[in-house]
Amino acid sequence: MTTTTAEETIADARERIDVLDDRIIGLIQERMAVSSVVQQTRIASGGRRLHLSREMEILGRYREALGRPGTGLAMTLLELCRGRV
């Protein structure tokens, strides 16, 4: 019978977290690329770089799913994807 020590459990969990973080980073980079296409297309068609009502939708979605910290996370994502306003 093998028993898992606390150290092994923590090491396994941390390895899983690292894998998840790599996936999250990849998804954020993909989101940044897609957002760039949206911005460039909007500007090329005579629109503005930002669509504030859309950003409010995104903030609301993250707040609803993750609580108040979700708003901060969404703000960071928006800043990464469109730059500082």
QUIWOUR-V917291 format. One record per backbone hydrogen bond with DSSP energy under -0.5 kcal/mol. NH is the residue of the N-H (numbers start at 1). CO is the residue of the C=O. If there is no record, write none. Layout:
BEGIN
nh = <NH,NH>
co = <CO,CO>
END
This chain:
BEGIN
nh = <5,9,10,11,12,13,14,15,16,17,18,19,20,21,22,23,24,25,26,27,28,29,30,31,32,33,34,35,36,37,38,39,40,41,42,43,44,45,46,47,54,55,56,57,58,59,60,61,62,63,64,65,66,67,70,71,71,72,73,74,75,76,77,78,79,80,81,82,83>
co = <3,5,6,7,8,9,10,11,12,13,14,15,16,17,18,19,20,21,22,23,24,25,26,27,28,29,30,31,32,33,34,35,36,37,38,39,40,41,43,42,51,51,52,53,54,55,56,57,58,59,60,61,62,63,67,67,68,68,69,70,71,72,73,74,75,76,77,78,79>
END
